Amino acid sequence: MNVFILTGAGVSAESGLGVFRGPGAAMWKRYDPMQLATPEAFARNPALVHDFYNMRRRNLIAASPNAAHVALARLEAQLARRCGALTLVTQNVDDLHERAGSRRVIHMHGELLKARCASCGAVSDRRDDLAVDSRCGCALRPHVVWFGETPLDLDEIFAALEAADLFVAIGTSGAVYPAAGLVRAARGRGVRCCELNLEASDNAAEFDDRRYGPASEIVPSWVEEILAK
Ligand code: BV8
């Protein structure tokens, strides 16, 4: 069985990392992610954008994976033992899937614990703060995909979607494209689609199966159901 999973900020919400929309988004009192996650904001006020990501990087380092991340790592290991495969694509820039044990994670919106050279594009690990004068020879920026920029690894993502027998979206509002359009591509291939979320997403109507509740509760029980089949 080849399972394709797309996760969003909701899968990390119970690890305290905050979400962009819906319940829990209020944590962004000081910063508006929709305004700051853009190349224009970085060009206009790089210090403020660095502050935004430095705060999130520090939160991430202090955070831990939750039961949803652990369950998805277990699903990956069990499917591999049964000659199946899990492709885990995340919109999240945190490393909680990896810290929970997931071995293959595609970060289509980049990674908070990496920096990128604004000139040559070289990517490096980065756990401490970035500042306007952070340099590798040129200026450094967070290695995240901002609005208006092209998401990463799209060829690999669409190739995995072609091979999927099941598409599952977890903890995502279905508000950001092209990620939110992946379910329609799966449906177009006749693949069964399931949504696991706190509440109905913007594209809930695209799903055959919809389950609602906190990810730390509904994801482990859904994984056990899949593995019992
Ligand atoms: C692109 C990284 C061209 C940075 C992010 C009109 C139509 C179509 C597209 C567009 C359009 N207008 C503009 C666009 C393009 C734009 C877009 O989609 N805008 C939206 C706002 C309309 N997209 C882009 O610019 C993308 N690039 O289009 O390039 C292109 C296209 C195709 C091919 C080649 C090139 C780039 C988008 C990436 C932007 N970067 N993040 C950072 O993190 O700071 S997006 C940002 O939103 C985060 O990554 C976040 O993950 C992502 C998506 O949000 P979600 O993950 O879904 O999170 P959200 O908070 O929205 O929802 C959380 C959900 O969890 C909620 O449903 C909630 O109920 C639930 N939840 C809460 N608690 C729990 C829970 N669920 C379970 N348990 C809980 N405890």
Residues whose N, C-alpha, C, O or C-beta is under 5 A from the ligand:
A	BS01	BV8	G8 A9 G10 A13 E14 V19 F20 R21 G22 P23 A37 Q91 N92 V93 H109 V144 V145 W146 F147 G148 E149 T150 P151 G171 T172 S173 G174 A175 V176 Y177 P178 N197 L198 E199 G213 P214 A215
